[in-house]
Amino acid sequence: MRRLEIKRVLEEGKPGQAVTVAGWIKSVRQSKTVGFIHLNDGSCFDSLQLVIDEKLPDREAALKQITGASLRASGTLVASSGKGQALELRPDSIEIVGECDPSSPVQKSGTSFEFLRGVAHMRPRTNTFGAVFRVRSELAFAVHEFFRERGFFLCHSPILTTSDCEGAGAMFQVSTLDLSKPPRRPDGLIDFSRDFFGEKTGLTVSGQLEAEILALSLGKVYTFGPTFRAELSTTPRHASEFWMIEPEMAFADLKDDRELAEAFVKHLLERAFKRCARDLAFFEERVEKGLRAKLEAVAKADFAVLSYSEAVAALKACGKPFQYPVEWGRDLQTEHERWLAEEHVKRPLFVIDYPLSIKPFYMYCNDDGKTVACMDLLVPRVGELIGGSQREHRLEQLTRRLKDCGLSEESYRWYADLRRFGGAPHAGFGLGFERLLMYVTGMENIRDVCLCPRVPGFAKF
């Protein structure tokens, strides 16, 4: 008989129906006459209870198994008299597919998240991480669903690039040169002209610049792919490898950008409510109390808008002793962002028009000559969730910004060409997918929403 996923059994199964299931044991308990095995195959949060009676030929072998062992069972579904389950399976045959050694690192309940990061290959077997990765899968699908419904085209931006989008220089270098004796130029620097690509190349920090190529021909595009930052940061919010969602829209300004970002966040939350209800209930119970109410408040809210100058004024007037000083011209820190969203406006908030001096070269310069048309979406508990801007589409201003930022005009000539040959106003934003997942699940460390987290000093699995 063909195996049926436990999710389908629990949703569609009927008493008297013959089924075959397979999965991993969550728990085993027994009395003198009957035993119970809770089996889960990962297709949903809930497990299927197998009732093992004395007549089952493989009863003794089955009840000797421990949490983590895999088995296949065939039998008949019956109505359950137990709480929290409508159906259970009375198997007439059980096959032990894979026994579990008692030394398994995920045998004990209550194992810390920190410990489980060291055994990332095993942690999806736990309830918490099974739920995390089901939510991750559902929301990844919802990303594509959102943009497809709105006429956006998917853009596969390159992972290997010579462009540092953010201008911070925190890129991982990619090279085939012999690191023990690289070729040198007469000035003693490494001669990258003799490298594989003929110039210094790294892993992308953003797909934005390349997405602009397609946006200025196809109109509306988005990227959804891995990005990399070689920052020596070990905070719970930073990883060296993470996934970014980056839409770009031609003939759009900052207001259009804000409206798209607000609709996007609400779409993802609504899909989480609809498709991940059982997993969210678990996170509410075990990870973050009040999680559902927090997410529903965001999904229903009208997002506020404050200029950077207004935000700084509010922070300075609030009287709260922040760790980092608040001054016009300095970037906002997480503590500032959270106060603005949680205490000042008490809802999601767009802070717009940041100082020119602290933002990248590609942002549109406002008429005041001091600020750029950009936005950060701040949400309670996390702070910044989305960053975006109207892009500088005027060739003269872009050339000036490249010079002011110390960037090579020749290296960015292709980017300037997008303005030189039929440029148009356009805008876009970036959302870190892992940051979103932290917010939706209540998980407090970015390492706990990545399958195999990549952070400074750690790249196992």
C-alpha positions as CSV (number, residue, x, y, z in Angstrom):
1,M,0.0,0.0,0.0
2,R,1.3,3.5,-0.9
3,R,2.4,5.6,2.1
4,L,0.1,8.4,3.1
5,E,1.4,11.5,4.8
6,I,0.3,12.0,8.3
7,K,-1.0,15.5,7.6
8,R,-3.4,14.0,5.0
9,V,-4.4,11.2,7.4
10,L,-5.3,13.7,10.2
11,E,-7.1,16.0,7.8
12,E,-8.9,13.6,5.5
13,G,-8.8,10.2,7.1
14,K,-12.0,8.3,8.0
15,P,-12.6,5.5,10.6
16,G,-12.3,2.2,9.0
17,Q,-9.9,3.4,6.3
18,A,-6.8,1.2,5.6
19,V,-3.6,3.3,5.5
20,T,0.2,3.0,5.5
21,V,2.3,5.6,7.2
22,A,6.0,6.1,7.9
23,G,7.9,8.5,10.1
24,W,10.0,9.0,13.2
25,I,8.9,8.0,16.7
26,K,8.2,11.0,19.0
27,S,7.4,8.9,22.1
28,V,6.7,5.4,23.3
29,R,4.6,4.3,26.3
30,Q,3.1,1.0,27.2
31,S,1.0,-0.9,29.8
32,K,0.6,-4.6,30.3
33,T,-1.8,-5.1,27.5
34,V,-1.4,-2.1,25.1
35,G,1.3,0.2,23.9
36,F,1.2,3.6,22.2
37,I,3.7,5.1,19.7
38,H,3.4,8.7,18.5
39,L,4.7,8.9,15.0
40,N,5.5,12.1,13.1
41,D,6.7,12.4,9.5
42,G,7.3,16.1,9.4
43,S,4.4,16.9,7.2
44,C,2.6,18.7,10.0
45,F,3.2,19.5,13.7
46,D,0.9,16.8,15.1
47,S,1.7,13.2,15.4
48,L,-0.4,10.1,14.7
49,Q,-0.9,7.7,17.6
50,L,-0.4,4.1,16.9
51,V,-2.2,1.7,19.3
52,I,-0.1,-1.5,19.7
53,D,-2.1,-4.4,21.0
54,E,-1.0,-7.8,22.0
55,K,-2.0,-9.4,18.7
56,L,0.5,-7.4,16.6
57,P,3.3,-9.8,15.4
58,D,6.0,-7.2,15.8
59,R,4.8,-5.7,19.0
60,E,7.8,-6.4,21.2
61,A,10.3,-5.0,18.6
62,A,8.2,-1.9,18.0
63,L,7.8,-1.0,21.7
64,K,11.6,-1.4,22.3
65,Q,12.3,1.5,19.9
66,I,13.1,4.9,21.3
67,T,12.5,8.5,20.2
68,G,14.1,9.1,16.8
69,A,13.7,5.6,15.4
70,S,11.9,5.4,12.0
71,L,9.3,2.9,11.1
72,R,6.5,2.0,8.7
73,A,3.1,1.0,9.8
74,S,0.0,-0.4,8.0
75,G,-3.4,-0.8,9.5
76,T,-6.8,0.7,10.0
77,L,-7.8,4.1,11.3
78,V,-10.2,4.2,14.2
79,A,-12.0,7.0,16.1
80,S,-9.8,8.0,19.1
81,S,-11.2,8.3,22.6
82,G,-8.1,10.3,23.7
83,K,-7.9,14.1,24.0
84,G,-6.6,16.2,21.2
85,Q,-6.9,13.6,18.4
86,A,-9.8,12.5,16.3
87,L,-8.2,9.4,14.8
88,E,-5.6,6.8,15.7
89,L,-4.1,3.9,13.8
90,R,-4.3,0.2,14.9
91,P,-1.5,-1.4,12.8
92,D,-1.6,-5.0,11.7
93,S,2.1,-4.8,10.7
94,I,5.1,-2.6,11.6
95,E,8.5,-2.5,9.9
96,I,11.4,-1.0,11.8
97,V,13.1,1.1,9.1
98,G,15.9,2.6,11.1
99,E,16.8,2.1,14.8
100,C,18.0,5.1,16.8
101,D,21.2,4.9,18.9
102,P,20.5,6.0,22.5
103,S,23.4,8.5,22.2
104,S,21.3,10.7,19.9
105,P,21.9,14.4,20.9
106,V,18.2,15.2,20.6
107,Q,16.9,12.5,23.0
108,K,16.4,14.8,26.0
109,S,13.6,17.3,26.2
110,G,14.4,20.8,27.2
111,T,17.8,20.8,25.4
112,S,18.9,24.4,24.9
113,F,18.9,26.2,21.6
114,E,22.6,27.0,22.0
115,F,23.4,23.3,22.3
116,L,21.2,22.4,19.3
117,R,23.2,24.8,17.1
118,G,26.1,22.5,17.5
119,V,24.1,19.6,16.2
120,A,22.2,21.5,13.5
121,H,22.0,18.4,11.4
122,M,19.8,16.8,14.0
123,R,17.7,19.7,15.4
124,P,15.0,19.6,12.7
125,R,13.8,16.4,14.5
126,T,12.7,18.5,17.5
127,N,9.3,20.1,17.7
128,T,10.6,23.6,17.7
129,F,12.8,23.3,14.6
130,G,10.4,21.2,12.7
131,A,8.0,24.0,13.1
132,V,10.6,26.7,12.2
133,F,11.4,25.1,8.9
134,R,7.7,24.4,8.0
135,V,7.0,28.1,8.5
136,R,10.1,29.0,6.5
137,S,8.9,26.9,3.6
138,E,5.4,28.3,3.6
139,L,6.5,31.9,3.8
140,A,9.0,31.4,1.0
141,F,6.1,30.2,-1.2
142,A,4.1,33.2,-0.1
143,V,6.8,35.6,-1.2
144,H,6.6,34.3,-4.8
145,E,2.8,34.3,-4.6
146,F,2.7,37.9,-3.5
147,F,4.9,39.2,-6.4
148,R,3.4,37.0,-9.0
149,E,-0.1,38.3,-8.2
150,R,1.1,41.8,-8.7
151,G,2.8,41.3,-12.1
152,F,6.4,41.1,-10.9
153,F,9.0,39.0,-12.7
154,L,11.5,36.8,-10.8
155,C,15.1,37.9,-11.3
156,H,18.0,35.6,-10.6
157,S,20.7,38.1,-9.7
158,P,24.3,36.8,-9.6
159,I,26.1,35.5,-6.5
160,L,29.5,36.3,-7.9
161,T,30.0,40.1,-8.4
162,T,32.5,42.9,-8.6
163,S,30.1,45.4,-7.2
164,D,29.8,46.2,-3.5
165,C,26.2,47.5,-3.4
166,E,26.4,48.9,0.1
167,G,29.9,50.3,-0.2
168,A,30.9,49.0,3.1
169,G,33.6,46.6,1.8
170,A,32.4,43.7,3.9
171,M,32.5,41.2,1.0
172,F,33.8,37.6,1.0
173,Q,36.5,37.4,-1.6
174,V,36.4,34.7,-4.3
175,S,39.7,33.7,-5.9
176,T,41.5,30.8,-7.5
177,L,45.0,32.4,-6.8
178,D,47.5,30.5,-4.7
179,L,47.0,32.2,-1.4
180,S,50.5,31.3,-0.2
181,K,52.2,33.1,-3.0
182,P,49.7,35.3,-5.0
183,P,51.0,37.3,-8.0
184,R,52.0,40.8,-7.2
185,R,51.9,44.1,-9.1
186,P,54.9,46.4,-9.1
187,D,53.4,48.3,-6.2
188,G,53.2,45.1,-4.1
189,L,49.5,44.7,-4.2
190,I,47.9,41.4,-5.4
191,D,47.5,41.3,-9.1
192,F,43.9,40.3,-9.6
193,S,44.2,40.6,-13.4
194,R,45.7,37.2,-13.2
195,D,42.8,35.8,-11.2
196,F,40.0,33.6,-12.6
197,F,37.7,36.6,-13.5
198,G,40.5,39.0,-14.2
199,E,39.5,41.4,-11.4
200,K,38.7,41.3,-7.7
201,T,35.5,39.4,-7.2
202,G,33.3,38.6,-4.2
203,L,30.1,37.1,-3.0
204,T,27.2,39.4,-3.4
205,V,25.9,41.5,-0.5
206,S,22.7,42.4,-2.4
207,G,21.0,41.6,-5.7
208,Q,19.6,45.2,-6.0
209,L,22.0,46.7,-8.5
210,E,21.5,43.8,-10.9
211,A,17.8,43.8,-10.3
212,E,17.7,47.4,-11.5
213,I,18.9,46.2,-14.9
214,L,15.7,44.2,-15.4
215,A,13.4,46.7,-13.7
216,L,14.4,49.3,-16.3
217,S,13.3,47.0,-19.0
218,L,10.6,44.7,-17.6
219,G,9.1,47.3,-15.2
220,K,8.6,45.2,-12.0
221,V,11.0,42.5,-10.8
222,Y,12.2,40.9,-7.6
223,T,15.1,38.8,-6.4
224,F,14.9,36.2,-3.7
225,G,18.3,34.6,-3.0
226,P,21.3,34.2,-0.8
227,T,23.5,37.1,0.1
228,F,26.7,37.3,2.1
229,R,28.3,39.8,4.5
230,A,31.8,39.4,5.9
231,E,31.1,41.4,9.1
232,L,32.7,40.2,12.3
233,S,29.4,40.5,14.1
234,T,28.1,37.9,16.5
235,T,24.9,39.5,17.5
236,P,21.7,37.4,17.5
237,R,20.4,39.4,14.5
238,H,23.4,38.9,12.1
239,A,24.5,36.0,10.0
240,S,27.2,35.8,7.3
241,E,24.9,34.1,4.9
242,F,21.2,35.0,4.7
243,W,18.4,35.3,2.1
244,M,17.2,38.7,0.8
245,I,13.9,39.6,-0.9
246,E,14.5,42.7,-3.1
247,P,11.8,44.1,-5.4
248,E,12.5,46.9,-7.9
249,M,9.8,49.0,-9.6
250,A,10.3,51.4,-12.6
251,F,8.2,54.6,-12.6
252,A,7.9,54.5,-8.9
253,D,8.8,56.8,-6.0
254,L,9.2,56.4,-2.2
255,K,5.5,56.4,-1.5
256,D,4.9,53.6,-4.0
257,D,7.8,51.7,-2.2
258,R,6.2,52.2,1.2
259,E,2.8,51.0,0.0
260,L,4.3,47.8,-1.5
261,A,6.3,47.1,1.6
262,E,3.3,47.4,3.9
263,A,1.2,45.2,1.7
264,F,4.0,42.7,1.5
265,V,4.4,42.3,5.2
266,K,0.7,42.0,5.8
267,H,0.4,39.4,3.0
268,L,3.1,37.2,4.6
269,L,1.5,37.4,8.1
270,E,-1.9,36.5,6.7
271,R,-0.5,33.5,4.9
272,A,1.3,32.4,8.2
273,F,-2.1,32.6,10.0
274,K,-3.8,30.6,7.3
275,R,-1.1,27.9,6.6
276,C,0.9,27.7,9.8
277,A,-1.7,27.9,12.5
278,R,-0.7,24.8,14.4
279,D,3.0,25.7,14.3
280,L,2.2,29.3,15.4
281,A,0.2,27.9,18.3
282,F,3.3,26.0,19.4
283,F,5.5,29.1,19.2
284,E,2.9,31.0,21.2
285,E,2.9,28.3,23.9
286,R,6.6,27.5,24.1
287,V,8.6,30.4,22.6
288,E,6.8,33.8,22.9
289,K,3.6,34.4,24.8
290,G,1.3,36.8,23.0
291,L,2.9,36.1,19.6
292,R,-0.4,35.7,17.7
293,A,-1.8,38.9,19.1
294,K,1.4,40.8,18.2
295,L,1.3,39.6,14.6
296,E,-2.4,40.2,14.2
297,A,-1.9,43.8,15.5
298,V,0.7,44.4,12.7
299,A,-1.5,42.8,10.1
300,K,-4.4,45.1,11.0
301,A,-2.4,48.3,11.6
302,D,-2.1,51.4,9.4
303,F,1.7,51.8,9.4
304,A,2.9,55.2,10.7
305,V,5.3,57.5,8.9
306,L,7.9,59.8,10.5
307,S,10.8,61.7,9.0
308,Y,14.2,60.9,10.4
309,S,14.4,64.5,11.7
310,E,11.0,63.9,13.5
311,A,12.2,60.6,14.9
312,V,15.4,62.1,16.3
313,A,13.5,65.0,17.9
314,A,11.1,62.5,19.5
315,L,14.0,60.4,20.8
316,K,15.8,63.4,22.3
317,A,12.6,64.6,24.0
318,C,11.6,61.3,25.5
319,G,14.0,61.5,28.4
320,K,15.0,57.8,28.2
321,P,18.7,57.1,28.9
322,F,19.7,55.3,25.7
323,Q,23.0,53.4,25.5
324,Y,23.9,55.1,22.2
325,P,23.5,58.9,22.0
326,V,20.9,60.4,19.7
327,E,22.2,63.1,17.3
328,W,21.0,64.2,13.9
329,G,23.4,62.7,11.4
330,R,23.9,59.4,13.3
331,D,22.2,56.2,12.3
332,L,19.5,54.9,14.6
333,Q,20.3,51.9,16.7
334,T,18.0,49.0,17.6
335,E,17.2,50.5,21.0
336,H,16.1,53.7,19.2
337,E,14.1,51.8,16.6
338,R,12.3,49.7,19.1
339,W,11.3,52.7,21.3
340,L,9.9,54.5,18.3
341,A,7.8,51.5,17.2
342,E,6.9,50.1,20.7
343,E,6.4,53.3,22.8
344,H,6.2,56.3,20.5
345,V,3.7,55.2,17.8
346,K,2.9,51.8,19.2
347,R,2.7,50.2,15.7
348,P,4.8,49.6,12.7
349,L,6.6,52.7,11.5
350,F,8.3,54.0,8.4
351,V,11.2,56.3,9.2
352,I,12.0,58.2,6.0
353,D,14.5,60.8,4.6
354,Y,17.7,59.8,6.4
355,P,20.8,62.0,6.2
356,L,22.7,61.7,2.9
357,S,26.0,61.1,4.7
358,I,25.0,57.8,6.3
359,K,23.3,56.2,3.3
360,P,24.6,54.4,0.1
361,F,25.4,56.2,-3.2
362,Y,22.4,54.9,-5.1
363,M,19.7,56.7,-3.1
364,Y,17.8,59.6,-4.5
365,C,19.0,63.0,-3.2
366,N,16.2,65.2,-1.9
367,D,15.9,68.8,-2.8
368,D,17.3,69.9,0.6
369,G,20.7,68.5,-0.4
370,K,21.0,66.9,3.1
371,T,18.7,63.9,3.0
372,V,17.9,61.0,0.7
373,A,14.5,59.5,-0.3
374,C,14.7,56.3,1.7
375,M,12.8,54.4,4.3
376,D,13.3,51.9,7.1
377,L,10.3,49.9,8.3
378,L,10.5,49.4,12.1
379,V,8.3,46.9,13.9
380,P,7.8,46.3,17.6
381,R,10.3,43.9,19.3
382,V,12.7,43.6,16.3
383,G,13.3,47.1,15.1
384,E,14.3,47.4,11.4
385,L,12.6,44.8,9.2
386,I,12.8,46.4,5.7
387,G,15.1,49.0,4.2
388,G,14.4,50.7,0.9
389,S,14.7,53.8,-1.2
390,Q,13.9,55.7,-4.4
391,R,17.0,55.1,-6.5
392,E,18.9,58.0,-8.0
393,H,17.9,58.1,-11.6
394,R,19.6,61.4,-12.5
395,L,23.0,60.8,-14.2
396,E,24.7,64.0,-13.0
397,Q,23.7,63.4,-9.3
398,L,24.7,59.8,-9.4
399,T,28.1,60.6,-10.9
400,R,28.6,63.1,-8.1
401,R,27.6,60.6,-5.4
402,L,30.0,58.0,-6.7
403,K,32.8,60.6,-6.6
404,D,31.8,61.7,-3.1
405,C,31.8,58.1,-1.8
406,G,35.2,57.4,-3.3
407,L,33.9,54.8,-5.8
408,S,35.3,54.2,-9.2
409,E,33.2,55.7,-12.0
410,E,34.6,53.1,-14.4
411,S,33.6,50.2,-12.2
412,Y,30.0,51.5,-12.1
413,R,29.8,52.7,-15.7
414,W,27.3,50.0,-16.5
415,Y,25.1,51.2,-13.6
416,A,25.3,54.8,-14.9
417,D,24.4,53.5,-18.4
418,L,21.0,52.6,-17.0
419,R,20.5,56.3,-16.5
420,R,22.4,57.5,-19.6
421,F,20.3,55.4,-22.0
422,G,16.6,56.0,-21.2
423,G,16.6,56.1,-17.4
424,A,13.5,56.4,-15.3
425,P,12.5,57.0,-11.7
426,H,12.5,53.7,-9.8
427,A,12.4,52.4,-6.3
428,G,12.8,49.2,-4.3
429,F,13.5,47.7,-0.9
430,G,15.2,44.7,0.8
431,L,13.8,42.4,3.4
432,G,16.0,40.0,5.2
433,F,14.0,36.7,5.1
434,E,15.6,35.4,8.4
435,R,14.7,38.6,10.2
436,L,11.1,38.1,9.1
437,L,11.1,34.5,10.3
438,M,12.4,35.6,13.7
439,Y,9.6,38.0,14.0
440,V,6.9,35.5,12.9
441,T,8.1,32.6,15.0
442,G,9.3,34.5,18.1
443,M,12.8,32.9,17.8
444,E,15.4,35.3,19.2
445,N,18.5,34.3,17.4
446,I,19.0,34.3,13.6
447,R,21.0,31.1,13.9
448,D,17.8,29.3,14.9
449,V,15.9,30.1,11.7
450,C,18.7,28.9,9.4
451,L,19.2,25.3,8.4
452,C,23.0,25.5,8.7
453,P,23.9,28.9,10.1
454,R,27.0,30.6,8.8
455,V,28.5,33.1,11.4
456,P,32.0,34.2,12.2
457,G,34.0,31.1,13.3
458,F,31.4,28.6,12.4
459,A,30.6,27.0,9.0
460,K,29.9,23.3,9.9
461,F,27.5,21.0,8.2
